[in-house]
Amino acid sequence: MNIERLQMKGLLSESKKKYKKLDCDASGLIFLVRSYLFPYEEDVTTLKVDKALSAVEKLKNTVEEMKLLKEKIKSLEVDLA
C-alpha cells in the first residue's frame, strides 16, 4: 500500500472523529438552547434570550464546520474507493 493512500486513510479517520465530536457538541448546544428558552416560563421576560442567542451562534458555526467536514469525508471516501 502506498504512503499517499495511508495518509488519506489517516485524514479520513481524523475527519470522521472530528465530525462525531462536533455532532455531540451540536446536540449539547441544542439542549442548552431549549433549556434557555423553556416555553412554560410564567414570565417571558425571565427567559435567558442573550444566552440562547450565544448558544445558537455557536451551534450555527458548529453546523457550518460539520457541513465542510461532511464534504471532505465524502471526497476522501470517493478517492479511496
C-alpha positions in Angstrom: 0.0 0.0 0.0 1.5 3.4 -0.9 2.2 6.2 1.5 -0.3 8.6 0.0 -3.2 6.2 0.4 -2.2 5.6 4.1 -2.1 9.4 4.6 -5.6 9.7 3.1 -6.9 7.0 5.3 -5.5 8.7 8.4 -7.0 12.0 7.3 -10.3 10.3 6.7 -10.2 8.7 10.2 -9.3 12.1 11.8 -12.1 13.8 9.9 -14.7 11.3 11.0 -13.6 11.5 14.6 -13.8 15.3 14.5 -17.3 15.1 12.8 -18.5 12.9 15.6 -17.2 15.3 18.2 -18.9 18.2 16.5 -22.1 16.2 16.3 -22.0 15.6 20.0 -21.3 19.3 20.6 -24.2 20.3 18.4 -26.6 18.0 20.3 -25.5 19.6 23.6 -26.0 23.1 22.2 -29.5 22.3 21.0 -30.3 21.0 24.5 -28.8 24.2 26.0 -30.8 26.5 23.8 -34.0 24.6 24.7 -33.2 25.0 28.4 -32.7 28.7 28.0 -36.0 29.1 26.1 -38.1 27.0 28.4 -41.6 27.6 26.9 -43.5 27.1 30.2 -42.0 30.1 31.9 -44.7 32.2 33.6 -43.0 35.5 32.5 -41.4 35.7 29.1 -39.1 38.4 30.3 -37.3 35.9 32.5 -36.1 33.8 29.5 -32.4 33.8 29.0 -32.5 35.1 25.5 -29.0 36.5 25.4 -27.5 33.2 26.5 -29.7 31.4 23.9 -28.5 33.7 21.2 -24.9 33.0 22.0 -25.5 29.2 22.0 -27.4 29.5 18.7 -24.4 31.3 17.2 -22.1 28.6 18.4 -24.5 26.0 17.0 -24.5 27.7 13.6 -20.7 27.7 13.5 -20.6 24.1 14.5 -23.1 23.1 11.8 -21.2 25.0 9.2 -18.0 23.2 10.2 -19.8 19.9 10.1 -21.0 20.6 6.5 -17.5 21.3 5.4 -16.2 18.1 7.1 -19.0 16.1 5.6 -18.0 17.1 2.1 -14.3 16.4 2.9 -15.2 12.9 4.2 -17.3 12.2 1.1 -14.4 13.3 -1.2 -11.8 11.2 0.7 -14.1 8.2 0.5 -14.5 8.6 -3.2 -10.8 9.0 -3.7 -10.1 5.9 -1.7 -12.7 3.7 -3.4 
